[in-house]
Amino acid sequence: MVRYRLRVKELLRRENIPIYRLARLLEPQGVGRSTIYGVVNGYQQPSFGLLMKIHGALEALLGREVGLEEILEVVRE
């Protein structure tokens, strides 16, 4: 069985970026703060479109390319 685990929270912690900064950056794109908090904390599963927006916002916040492996982990059981 294969499942996917988001690692956004780990990346934010490692880079010392609070979740609210990510949420504020995504608000103009129509993404609510509660949605970002839910996704980052594992309460909600993001759509592919939302994952793309999060990826772009992380690259903007960090000022560098962010590899998908930094935000998404494939878990094989």
BELKA-V518741 format. One record per residue. N is the residue number from 0. RES is the residue in three letters. SS is DSSP state (H for helix, E for strand, - for the rest). PSI is psi in radians with two decimals (999 if undefined). D_CENTER is the distance of its C-alpha to the mean C-alpha in Angstrom with 1 decimal. Layout:
# BELKA-V518741
N;RES;SS;PSI;D_CENTER, N;RES;SS;PSI;D_CENTER
This chain:
# BELKA-V518741
0;MET;-;2.44;23.3, 1;VAL;E;2.34;19.8, 2;ARG;E;2.90;16.6, 3;TYR;E;2.44;12.9, 4;ARG;E;2.24;10.8, 5;LEU;E;2.46;7.1, 6;ARG;-;0.36;7.2, 7;VAL;H;-0.76;4.2, 8;LYS;H;-0.72;7.1, 9;GLU;H;-0.73;9.6, 10;LEU;H;-0.78;8.5, 11;LEU;H;-0.75;8.6, 12;ARG;H;-0.81;11.8, 13;ARG;H;-0.63;13.2, 14;GLU;-;0.03;13.0, 15;ASN;-;0.80;14.2, 16;ILE;-;2.14;11.8, 17;PRO;-;2.63;11.9, 18;ILE;H;-0.63;9.3, 19;TYR;H;-0.50;11.8, 20;ARG;H;-0.70;11.7, 21;LEU;H;-0.78;8.2, 22;ALA;H;-0.75;9.7, 23;ARG;H;-0.63;12.9, 24;LEU;H;-0.52;11.8, 25;LEU;H;-0.26;10.5, 26;GLU;H;-0.78;13.7, 27;PRO;-;-0.30;16.1, 28;GLN;-;0.12;14.3, 29;GLY;-;0.27;15.2, 30;VAL;-;2.09;12.0, 31;GLY;-;2.65;13.3, 32;ARG;H;-0.72;12.3, 33;SER;H;-0.57;13.1, 34;THR;H;-0.81;10.7, 35;ILE;H;-0.79;7.6, 36;TYR;H;-0.71;9.5, 37;GLY;H;-0.75;10.3, 38;VAL;H;-0.86;7.2, 39;VAL;H;-0.62;6.0, 40;ASN;-;0.04;9.7, 41;GLY;-;0.23;10.3, 42;TYR;-;-0.34;12.7, 43;GLN;-;2.57;11.4, 44;GLN;-;2.24;10.6, 45;PRO;-;2.62;8.8, 46;SER;-;2.94;11.3, 47;PHE;H;-0.68;11.3, 48;GLY;H;-0.73;11.6, 49;LEU;H;-0.68;8.6, 50;LEU;H;-0.67;6.5, 51;MET;H;-0.71;8.8, 52;LYS;H;-0.74;8.3, 53;ILE;H;-0.77;4.7, 54;HIS;H;-0.83;6.3, 55;GLY;H;-0.71;9.3, 56;ALA;H;-0.67;8.4, 57;LEU;H;-0.70;7.3, 58;GLU;H;-0.68;10.5, 59;ALA;H;-0.75;12.4, 60;LEU;H;-0.72;11.6, 61;LEU;H;-0.32;12.6, 62;GLY;-;0.52;15.3, 63;ARG;-;2.94;15.0, 64;GLU;-;2.42;13.9, 65;VAL;-;2.08;10.8, 66;GLY;-;2.54;11.9, 67;LEU;H;-0.55;10.2, 68;GLU;H;-0.29;11.7, 69;GLU;H;-0.39;9.7, 70;ILE;H;-0.16;6.4, 71;LEU;E;2.24;8.6, 72;GLU;E;2.35;12.0, 73;VAL;E;2.15;15.0, 74;VAL;E;2.09;17.3, 75;ARG;E;2.23;20.9, 76;GLU;-;999;23.3
